[in-house]
């Protein structure tokens, strides 16, 4: 789970800025909170702000840093993304840091980079233990050489793996745009002793748990999700209830070769192999940008593939593929994926109200929060940017679930929580927000 995210010198965020999922002092809606042994975390954050205030820039900071972690070559895409309101920022480091709850332990992982030179300056991983942080590893560039520090006591490796770890870190001296957390998970032989799985745990959080969705994109990492047989009917019911005009689903059997135009063969083979080995009897739905496919197993454990079409309630009962549906329907299907997910993913949705009627945006948030009431052990999280002021209701949300982004006169963004205002639970915060009490609204000039 996400505890905090911090960013500095990226797009409109010049100074260190932070969004936190740590429970604040608000006492209402305790069932919105996941309480672990060490920390209590919110499952939801809503972010408000005027157009061009920096809401999407915060989302882009998460997307960009995640992209750099998973693909070091992607740093080149962000050379011009430093905060340009001050010319000196060109030569200043850009920093990203995540605090994460993984396996009931808390970690801080981050890095700083000189974007114009595509050069990693620092990288660090700590375990957070109360008031004391235990170093796992750090890298820092000094005089064109990385000074590496590795906590051998933490890893408890045998001598062969200790030597291998040192060699791996030294190898990066000649690859200054590479992050160690990426390199050790992709280009190196895995360690055979000690506590080295932390490298994989951190990397997998970004590759498997974190999902960043722009207004024009669909969910990607959550594209393969297992359903019990009855849940196909629940999907139809959900789409019908959300007013899509869809009344049923049709399955058309296809072969593996019919999927290769959308999914590279190597990736498709891996997906099918993983599903076959899973031992689960439920159907799997594989979602791409244009289609949804159903995977199922026959009695011989062979995989059968069907393409899903949606039947509409017109006079011809017309069928449509996912790609032929409206942007609103695609958005609603993404919403269903989030609402039906029982994993510990972190979903970040920019402009949740894009292509959705305000009533649907409200119901989505309401239904998402209801999941936590039903299952207090639910560990997934949702962060959305929105203009939907109907959500500004303390009978629905906690104070610490509401954030604002605002630009100052120089054009630098800051992010802050409604929690700092200590509003009473019966305060009409919707009216107060629109009246400008919390800032973060458009400044409209009159002539």
C-alpha positions as CSV (number, residue, x, y, z in Angstrom):
1,X,0.0,0.0,0.0
2,X,1.0,3.6,-0.6
3,X,1.9,5.6,2.5
4,X,3.3,8.8,1.0
5,X,4.6,10.1,-2.3
6,X,6.9,13.1,-2.5
7,X,8.2,15.0,-5.5
8,X,10.5,18.0,-6.1
9,X,11.4,19.9,-9.3
10,X,9.0,18.2,-11.7
11,X,6.6,20.1,-13.9
12,X,4.8,22.7,-11.8
13,X,6.1,21.2,-8.5
14,X,9.2,23.2,-7.6
15,X,9.5,22.6,-3.9
16,X,9.2,19.3,-2.1
17,X,5.5,18.4,-2.2
18,X,3.7,15.4,-0.6
19,X,0.5,13.5,-0.7
20,X,-0.1,11.2,2.2
21,X,-2.4,8.3,2.7
22,X,-1.8,8.2,6.5
23,X,-4.9,8.5,8.6
24,X,-5.3,12.0,10.1
25,X,-7.1,13.1,13.2
26,X,-10.6,12.8,11.7
27,X,-12.8,10.3,13.7
28,X,-15.7,9.8,11.3
29,X,-15.8,6.9,8.8
30,X,-13.3,4.7,10.5
31,X,-14.2,1.9,8.1
32,X,-12.5,4.0,5.3
33,X,-9.2,3.1,7.1
34,X,-7.0,0.0,6.8
35,X,-5.3,-0.5,10.1
36,X,-2.2,-2.6,10.1
37,X,-0.1,-3.4,13.1
38,X,2.2,-0.4,12.4
39,X,0.2,2.2,10.6
40,X,-3.4,3.2,9.7
41,X,-3.8,4.1,6.0
42,X,-6.6,5.6,4.0
43,X,-8.1,3.7,1.0
44,X,-9.2,6.9,-0.8
45,X,-7.8,10.3,-1.7
46,X,-9.7,12.8,-3.8
47,X,-7.7,15.8,-5.3
48,X,-9.4,19.0,-6.3
49,X,-8.1,22.1,-8.0
50,X,-8.7,24.6,-10.8
51,X,-7.8,23.8,-14.3
52,X,-4.0,24.0,-14.8
53,X,-3.5,24.0,-11.0
54,X,-1.2,21.0,-11.1
55,X,-3.5,18.0,-10.3
56,X,-2.5,16.2,-13.5
57,X,1.1,17.1,-12.9
58,X,1.0,15.2,-9.6
59,X,-0.4,12.2,-11.4
60,X,2.3,12.6,-14.1
61,X,5.0,12.7,-11.5
62,X,3.9,9.3,-10.2
63,X,3.6,7.9,-13.8
64,X,7.0,9.3,-14.8
65,X,8.9,8.0,-11.7
66,X,7.2,4.6,-12.0
67,X,8.2,4.5,-15.7
68,X,11.8,5.4,-14.9
69,X,11.9,2.6,-12.3
70,X,10.5,0.0,-14.7
71,X,12.4,1.1,-17.8
72,X,15.5,3.2,-17.2
73,X,15.7,4.2,-20.8
74,X,12.5,6.1,-20.4
75,X,14.3,8.8,-18.5
76,X,15.0,10.4,-21.9
77,X,11.3,11.1,-22.3
78,X,11.4,13.5,-19.3
79,X,14.4,15.6,-20.1
80,X,12.3,18.8,-20.3
81,X,10.0,18.0,-17.4
82,X,11.9,19.9,-14.7
83,X,10.1,22.8,-13.2
84,X,10.7,25.7,-15.6
85,X,9.4,28.6,-13.6
86,X,13.0,29.2,-12.4
87,X,15.9,28.8,-14.9
88,X,18.1,27.5,-12.2
89,X,16.0,24.4,-11.9
90,X,17.5,23.1,-15.1
91,X,20.7,22.2,-13.1
92,X,18.9,21.1,-10.0
93,X,18.0,17.5,-9.1
94,X,14.5,16.2,-9.6
95,X,13.5,13.8,-6.7
96,X,10.9,11.2,-6.2
97,X,10.2,9.2,-3.0
98,X,7.7,6.6,-2.1
99,X,6.9,5.2,1.4
100,X,5.3,1.8,1.0
101,X,3.7,-0.8,3.2
102,X,4.8,-4.2,1.9
103,X,4.3,-7.4,3.9
104,X,3.4,-5.4,7.0
105,X,6.8,-3.6,6.9
106,X,7.3,0.0,5.8
107,X,10.0,1.1,3.4
108,X,11.2,4.3,1.8
109,X,12.4,4.0,-1.8
110,X,13.4,7.0,-3.9
111,X,15.9,8.5,-6.3
112,X,17.0,11.8,-7.6
113,X,17.9,12.5,-11.2
114,X,19.3,15.4,-13.3
115,X,16.8,15.2,-16.0
116,X,18.6,17.3,-18.7
117,X,21.6,15.0,-18.4
118,X,19.6,11.8,-17.9
119,X,21.8,11.0,-15.0
120,X,20.9,9.3,-11.7
121,X,22.4,11.3,-8.8
122,X,21.1,9.3,-5.8
123,X,19.1,6.2,-5.1
124,X,18.1,4.8,-1.7
125,X,16.1,2.2,0.1
126,X,15.4,2.2,3.8
127,X,13.2,0.2,6.2
128,X,11.3,2.5,8.4
129,X,11.3,1.4,12.0
130,X,9.6,3.8,14.3
131,X,11.9,6.8,14.8
132,X,14.9,4.9,13.3
133,X,15.4,4.2,9.6
134,X,17.6,1.2,8.7
135,X,19.6,1.6,5.5
136,X,19.2,-1.2,3.1
137,X,21.3,0.4,0.3
138,X,22.2,3.9,-0.9
139,X,24.0,5.1,-4.0
140,X,25.3,8.7,-4.5
141,X,27.2,10.2,-7.4
142,X,30.3,12.1,-6.2
143,X,33.0,13.3,-8.7
144,X,31.5,11.0,-11.4
145,X,31.8,7.9,-9.2
146,X,29.0,6.3,-7.2
147,X,29.6,5.9,-3.5
148,X,27.6,2.7,-2.6
149,X,26.5,1.7,0.9
150,X,25.0,-1.7,1.5
151,X,23.8,-3.0,4.8
152,X,25.1,-6.5,4.8
153,X,23.6,-7.2,8.2
154,X,20.1,-6.6,6.7
155,X,20.6,-9.0,3.9
156,X,22.2,-11.9,5.8
157,X,23.7,-13.3,2.6
158,X,26.3,-15.9,2.2
159,X,29.7,-14.8,1.0
160,X,29.0,-15.6,-2.7
161,X,25.9,-13.5,-2.8
162,X,27.6,-10.6,-0.9
163,X,30.3,-10.5,-3.5
164,X,27.7,-10.7,-6.3
165,X,25.8,-7.8,-4.7
166,X,28.9,-5.6,-4.6
167,X,29.7,-6.4,-8.2
168,X,26.2,-5.6,-9.3
169,X,26.4,-2.2,-7.7
170,X,29.8,-1.5,-9.2
171,X,28.6,-2.4,-12.6
172,X,26.3,0.6,-12.5
173,X,29.2,3.1,-12.4
174,X,29.2,2.9,-16.2
175,X,25.4,3.2,-16.6
176,X,24.5,6.5,-15.0
177,X,20.9,6.5,-16.2
178,X,20.2,3.1,-14.6
179,X,18.5,2.5,-11.3
180,X,19.8,-0.4,-9.2
181,X,16.3,-1.6,-8.3
182,X,15.7,-2.1,-12.0
183,X,19.0,-3.6,-12.9
184,X,18.9,-6.2,-10.1
185,X,15.4,-7.4,-11.2
186,X,16.0,-7.5,-15.0
187,X,19.6,-8.0,-15.9
188,X,21.2,-10.0,-13.1
189,X,21.1,-13.5,-11.7
190,X,18.9,-13.7,-8.7
191,X,20.5,-14.1,-5.2
192,X,20.2,-17.5,-3.6
193,X,20.5,-16.5,0.1
194,X,19.4,-14.0,2.7
195,X,16.7,-11.3,2.6
196,X,17.2,-10.3,-1.1
197,X,13.5,-10.7,-1.9
198,X,13.1,-7.0,-0.9
199,X,14.5,-6.0,-4.3
200,X,11.8,-8.0,-6.0
201,X,9.1,-6.8,-3.6
202,X,9.8,-3.1,-4.3
203,X,10.1,-3.6,-8.0
204,X,6.9,-5.6,-8.2
205,X,5.0,-3.0,-6.3
206,X,5.5,-0.7,-9.3
207,X,5.2,-3.3,-12.0
208,X,2.1,-5.1,-10.6
209,X,0.4,-3.0,-7.9
210,X,0.5,0.5,-9.1
211,X,-1.9,1.5,-11.9
212,X,-1.9,5.1,-13.3
213,X,-4.8,5.9,-15.6
214,X,-5.0,9.1,-17.7
215,X,-8.3,10.5,-19.0
216,X,-7.8,8.9,-22.4
217,X,-6.4,5.5,-21.2
218,X,-7.9,2.3,-19.8
219,X,-6.5,0.1,-17.1
220,X,-3.6,-2.0,-18.3
221,X,-1.9,-3.9,-15.5
222,X,-5.2,-5.1,-14.2
223,X,-6.1,-6.4,-17.6
224,X,-6.0,-10.1,-16.5
225,X,-8.4,-10.7,-13.7
226,X,-10.0,-13.9,-12.5
227,X,-13.8,-14.2,-12.3
228,X,-16.0,-16.8,-10.7
229,X,-18.6,-18.0,-13.2
230,X,-21.4,-16.0,-11.7
231,X,-19.4,-12.8,-12.0
232,X,-20.0,-12.5,-15.7
233,X,-23.6,-12.1,-14.9
234,X,-22.6,-9.5,-12.2
235,X,-20.7,-7.5,-14.9
236,X,-23.8,-7.4,-17.1
237,X,-25.9,-6.3,-14.1
238,X,-23.4,-3.6,-13.3
239,X,-23.3,-2.3,-16.9
240,X,-27.1,-2.3,-17.0
241,X,-27.4,-0.5,-13.7
242,X,-25.0,2.2,-14.9
243,X,-27.2,3.0,-17.9
244,X,-24.9,1.8,-20.7
245,X,-27.8,0.2,-22.7
246,X,-26.0,-3.1,-22.5
247,X,-28.3,-6.0,-21.7
248,X,-26.1,-9.1,-22.1
249,X,-22.7,-10.5,-23.1
250,X,-22.0,-12.8,-26.0
251,X,-18.9,-15.1,-26.2
252,X,-17.5,-16.0,-29.6
253,X,-14.8,-18.7,-29.5
254,X,-11.5,-17.7,-31.3
255,X,-8.0,-19.1,-31.5
256,X,-4.8,-17.8,-30.0
257,X,-3.6,-16.4,-33.4
258,X,-6.7,-14.0,-33.4
259,X,-5.3,-12.3,-30.3
260,X,-1.8,-11.7,-31.7
261,X,-2.6,-8.4,-33.4
262,X,-3.2,-6.9,-30.0
263,X,-0.8,-8.8,-27.7
264,X,2.8,-9.8,-28.6
265,X,3.1,-13.5,-28.9
266,X,5.8,-13.8,-26.2
267,X,3.6,-11.9,-23.7
268,X,0.5,-13.8,-24.7
269,X,2.2,-17.2,-24.2
270,X,3.3,-16.1,-20.7
271,X,-0.2,-15.0,-19.8
272,X,-1.7,-18.2,-21.0
273,X,1.0,-20.3,-19.3
274,X,0.5,-18.4,-16.0
275,X,-3.2,-18.9,-16.2
276,X,-2.9,-22.6,-16.9
277,X,-0.5,-23.1,-14.0
278,X,-2.6,-21.1,-11.6
279,X,-4.8,-24.1,-10.7
280,X,-7.8,-21.8,-10.4
281,X,-11.0,-22.9,-11.9
282,X,-12.6,-19.5,-12.4
283,X,-12.7,-17.8,-15.8
284,X,-10.1,-15.1,-16.5
285,X,-10.9,-12.0,-18.4
286,X,-8.1,-10.5,-20.4
287,X,-8.7,-6.8,-21.3
288,X,-6.8,-4.9,-24.0
289,X,-7.6,-1.5,-25.3
290,X,-9.9,-2.8,-28.0
291,X,-11.3,-6.1,-26.7
292,X,-12.1,-8.3,-23.7
293,X,-11.2,-12.0,-24.0
294,X,-12.5,-14.8,-21.8
295,X,-10.1,-17.6,-20.8
296,X,-11.4,-20.9,-19.4
297,X,-10.2,-24.4,-19.0
298,X,-11.8,-27.6,-20.3
299,X,-11.7,-30.9,-18.6
300,X,-8.2,-31.7,-20.1
301,X,-6.9,-28.4,-18.6
302,X,-6.5,-26.9,-22.1
303,X,-7.3,-23.2,-22.4
304,X,-10.3,-22.1,-24.4
305,X,-10.4,-18.5,-25.6
306,X,-13.5,-16.5,-26.4
307,X,-14.0,-12.8,-27.5
308,X,-16.6,-10.9,-25.6
309,X,-19.2,-8.8,-27.3
310,X,-21.8,-6.6,-25.7
311,X,-25.5,-6.9,-26.7
312,X,-27.5,-3.6,-26.6
313,X,-31.2,-3.2,-26.1
314,X,-32.0,-1.8,-29.6
315,X,-34.5,-3.5,-31.9
316,X,-31.7,-5.6,-33.6
317,X,-29.9,-6.6,-30.3
318,X,-26.8,-5.3,-31.9
319,X,-23.4,-6.6,-30.6
320,X,-20.3,-4.4,-30.2
321,X,-16.7,-5.1,-29.2
322,X,-15.1,-3.1,-26.5
323,X,-13.4,-0.8,-29.0
324,X,-16.8,0.1,-30.5
325,X,-18.3,1.2,-27.3
326,X,-18.4,4.8,-26.2
327,X,-15.7,6.4,-24.0
328,X,-18.2,6.5,-21.2
329,X,-18.9,2.8,-21.4
330,X,-15.1,2.0,-21.5
331,X,-14.7,4.2,-18.4
332,X,-17.5,2.4,-16.6
333,X,-15.9,-1.0,-17.4
334,X,-12.6,0.3,-15.9
335,X,-14.6,1.3,-12.9
336,X,-16.0,-2.2,-12.6
337,X,-12.5,-3.6,-12.7
338,X,-11.5,-1.4,-9.8
339,X,-14.7,-2.2,-7.8
340,X,-14.4,-5.9,-8.4
341,X,-10.7,-6.1,-7.5
342,X,-9.8,-7.8,-4.3
343,X,-6.1,-7.4,-4.6
344,X,-3.9,-4.8,-3.0
345,X,-3.5,-2.6,-6.0
346,X,-3.1,1.2,-5.9
347,X,-5.3,2.9,-8.6
348,X,-4.6,6.5,-9.6
349,X,-7.2,7.9,-11.9
350,X,-6.7,11.3,-13.4
351,X,-10.1,13.1,-14.1
352,X,-12.3,10.4,-12.8
353,X,-15.3,12.4,-14.0
354,X,-14.1,12.4,-17.6
355,X,-16.8,10.8,-19.8
356,X,-19.0,10.1,-16.7
357,X,-22.2,11.7,-15.6
358,X,-21.8,13.4,-12.2
359,X,-24.3,10.9,-10.7
360,X,-22.1,8.0,-11.9
361,X,-18.9,9.6,-10.5
362,X,-20.6,9.9,-7.1
363,X,-21.9,6.4,-7.2
364,X,-18.5,5.0,-8.1
365,X,-16.9,6.6,-5.0
366,X,-19.8,5.6,-2.8
367,X,-19.6,2.0,-4.0
368,X,-15.8,2.0,-3.6
369,X,-16.0,3.1,0.0
370,X,-18.7,0.5,0.6
371,X,-16.2,-2.2,-0.2
372,X,-14.1,-1.2,2.8
373,X,-17.2,-1.3,5.1
374,X,-17.9,-4.8,4.0
375,X,-14.3,-6.0,4.1
376,X,-12.1,-4.2,6.7
377,X,-9.1,-6.2,5.5
378,X,-9.3,-4.7,2.0
379,X,-5.9,-3.3,1.1
380,X,-6.4,-1.6,-2.2
381,X,-6.3,2.2,-2.6
382,X,-7.8,4.7,-5.0
383,X,-6.5,8.2,-5.7
384,X,-8.6,10.4,-8.1
385,X,-8.4,13.9,-9.4
386,X,-11.8,15.4,-9.9
387,X,-13.9,18.6,-10.3
388,X,-17.0,16.8,-9.0
389,X,-17.9,19.1,-6.0
390,X,-20.8,16.8,-4.9
391,X,-18.2,14.6,-3.4
392,X,-17.2,17.4,-1.0
393,X,-19.5,16.0,1.6
394,X,-18.3,15.0,5.1
395,X,-21.2,12.5,5.3
396,X,-19.4,10.7,2.5
397,X,-15.7,11.5,2.9
398,X,-13.3,12.1,5.7
399,X,-11.4,15.4,6.0
400,X,-8.1,13.6,5.4
401,X,-9.5,12.1,2.1
402,X,-9.8,15.5,0.5
403,X,-6.8,17.3,-1.0
404,X,-6.4,20.5,-2.9
405,X,-3.8,21.7,-5.5
406,X,-3.2,25.3,-6.1
407,X,-0.6,27.5,-7.9
408,X,1.0,30.5,-6.4
409,X,1.7,33.8,-8.3
410,X,4.9,32.3,-9.6
411,X,3.1,29.3,-11.1
412,X,4.4,26.8,-8.6
413,X,1.9,24.2,-7.4
414,X,1.4,23.2,-3.8
415,X,-0.8,20.4,-2.4
416,X,-2.5,20.4,0.9
417,X,-5.2,18.5,2.8
418,X,-8.6,19.7,4.1
419,X,-7.4,18.2,7.3
420,X,-5.4,21.4,8.0
421,X,-8.7,23.3,8.3
422,X,-10.1,21.1,11.1
423,X,-13.7,21.6,9.8
424,X,-16.5,20.2,11.9
425,X,-18.3,17.1,10.5
426,X,-21.4,19.1,9.8
427,X,-19.7,21.8,7.8
428,X,-21.0,22.5,4.3
429,X,-17.6,22.1,2.7
430,X,-19.0,22.1,-0.8
431,X,-20.3,25.6,-0.5
432,X,-17.1,26.7,1.4
433,X,-14.9,25.3,-1.4
434,X,-16.9,27.1,-4.2
435,X,-16.8,30.3,-2.2
436,X,-13.0,30.0,-2.1
437,X,-12.4,29.2,1.5
438,X,-9.9,26.5,0.7
439,X,-8.4,28.2,-2.4
440,X,-7.7,25.9,-5.4
441,X,-10.5,27.4,-7.5
442,X,-10.2,29.3,-10.8
443,X,-9.4,33.0,-10.7
444,X,-11.6,34.5,-13.3
445,X,-10.7,38.0,-14.5
446,X,-13.4,40.4,-15.4
447,X,-12.9,43.3,-17.8
